[in-house]
Amino acid sequence: MTGNSHNLPETIDATIEMLAANDYVAGRALGTILFLSLKMGRPLFLEGEAGVGKTEIAKVLAKALDRPLIRLQCYEGLDVSSAVYEWNYPAQMLEIRLAEATGEGDRSRIENNIFDERHLIRRPVLQALQGEPGRAPVFLIDELDRTDEAFEAFLLEILSDFQVTIPELGTIKAAEPPIVIITTNRTREIHDALKRRCLYHWVDYPDAESELEIVRRKVPGCAEALTVELVAYVQKLRQMDLFKSPGVAETIDWATALTELDRIALDPATVSDTLGTLLKYQDDIAKIESSEGRKVLEDVKSELAKAG
Amino acid sequence: MTTTGADQTSQHQAVTGNAIVLPVSDDPGRLADNIVLFARTLRKAGLKLGPASSRDAVEAIKIAGIGSREEFYWILHSVFVKRREDHVVFDQAFKLFWRSRELVEKLIAMFSPVAPDNRPKEKLKPGETRVNDALFEGHDKQRPVQEKPEIEVDARQTASGNEVLRTQDFAQMTVEELARAKRSIAEIVLPFDKIITRRFKSSELPVRIDPRATMRAAMKTGGDLILPRFRARKSVHPPLIILADISGSMSQYTRIFLHFMHVLSERRRGVHTFLFGTRLTNITRQMRYRDPDEAVDQCVGAVRDWSGGTRIGEALHEFNKHWSRRVLGQGATVLLITDGLERDSIDELEREMDRLHRSCRRLIWLNPLLRFDGFEARARGVRTIVGNVDEVRAVHSIEAMSDLIAALSDNRRGAWDPRRLMAPVNRADQSV
């Protein structure tokens, strides 16, 4: 569809395999939408709880496709000068003084010298539009919900035409549109107009099977029996009424922590000592450390014993 | 996979009116037609889909090819679903649509508007309610059937935890009322209503130099004269979240509150509105209808528990769990409108009020049943809430919206400090 056809996977299965080769376990749904987004040249809009691997997709994609990764971390008050471009003012001042010193009188010459590309500081958006042909970068717009509506509206323009206008230089258009991945944690609703231009995917917590696979790949030192137990435990926690359920990132952290502690099975004392890697709210920790939490571990153990 | 709906296509194409030109003239089958029909079905079920989405869907199918049913499902999903809430509607619609023909007929009969001469705007929303009712059948089975209130009971100063589902009619807003409301809303000054952002605007005050503007201005003189230009931080209204109680004890004020929220939603950005009695309903989208009466009608349709009991703790729990992280970002102010008469679980109320208080920048409690002077917070629910808010505002009587606005705009320093209400209660018995 677009010129973006270099080394892109040809089928949905190839997409999933490509991610798997880089240790990212993707379900059919994610594989499909990623494949379509690459093929149709549409931005991919990923929404989901914190720690389910949204940002990781962009990183893995950049690695698998051998493209540079350009990341725009959004925050409140993000504006053109930190997102798109900025002029190097000290250098420009110097240029003016130089013109004075050499007695340069031609106005347009001075102006050309001052607003020269040499003095242009490129910020992520501009970098993303100026990739080499055939190797358009992966452009990650991370946590879009943290910025305000004004920036969102500005982004609309970029995502539809892949060009920006710098008044002093003119319009800069991407030779090849970058692969755009937008993530949000849903701390704010993103406007429909922006979503309409993207392919939307809700990144959910993985099922037990995928999560096992993820832990095996990410924490290879973790004992097999422990892996099975801790994944079953985390899956159970997610069914409880917690303020913040643990994400995949937390599972991986926990597995790493338990491996570092040389544990090969879960016991109540270890769980309570290491709970801080898994749950980040005091209310939730208090809940798990009560009798209810102990029951979860017993349930997991008995269920696993039953399954053999 | 059996494609269905093809037979209906011809007749429904005529109904569509706005023909969509699809780039699939070489397509021998009727898949494209069916996808368009499917998109129409989704639209009627309340998804916000433009004509372009049908085109995208056909394009996506052409690129990915048709494999298994699951693959087909996710391809259409990627194009049609733009919000997480839409997933469940899509799922149901997909299962019904891409199956047997009888079901599709039923579905279409279900989606078809009853009165054909309705305006399209009105057609769409009732359709949505019906789809949702159909889709979520079984969820509500344990609850009593909707009923009209038969006896008018003045339920002020009483509270009950029982859930009674009712519909509600409100008197419409008169032209004069509307004009007055808009005028007074324009004058409203909410407490702590401005936050300084990290964005800049140009300014006359010589505090911060704006290098970009300075450089541009210098170019006018060819660089001979570099006059500094200045900028200052911009301040904006923070998002405003309104949580309003619509239980029986508050029912006589509900109409004024609804109109207040509507005018406020129209005038300001970032206003999110929730109503609660025994359950929590987000009516932010309904409030976006421009006409106040229509917006109120939409709310009436969306809310199921008018003038029923109150479960403040439970409603706040739901808000904290599902919405607080989505709407309380960027320094939001929360306006909690309730009489605080909670019967059930004070513990839960305490926990959830505490959580809410810590999640927002400023929590203001507006109590329409409170006489501030000489009042002691004695009811346990009231005491619990008072202990967890930044401000308590009282309105003696609400005859009109101006009373409400006067209470909110009154910014006497310290006058609304909740500690004033926390007079020690010696008696162990706390009456409600």
Interface residues (C-beta under 8 A of the other chain):
Chain A: M1 I12 R28 A29 T32 I33 F35 L36 S37 K39 M40 E47 E76 G77 D79 S81 W87 Y89 Q92 M93 I96 A99 E100 R107 I110 E111 I114 D145 R146 D148 E149 A150 N185 R186 T187 R188 E189 D192 K195 R196 L199 Y200 H201 W202 D241 F243 D283
Chain B: K48 G50 A52 D56 E59 A60 I63 A64 G67 E70 E71 W74 I75 H77 S78 V79 V81 K82 R83 R84 H87 T197 R198 R199 F200 P211 R212 T214 M215 A218 M219 G222 G223 D224 I226 R269 N320 K321 R325 R326 V327 L328 G329 Q330 R351 R355
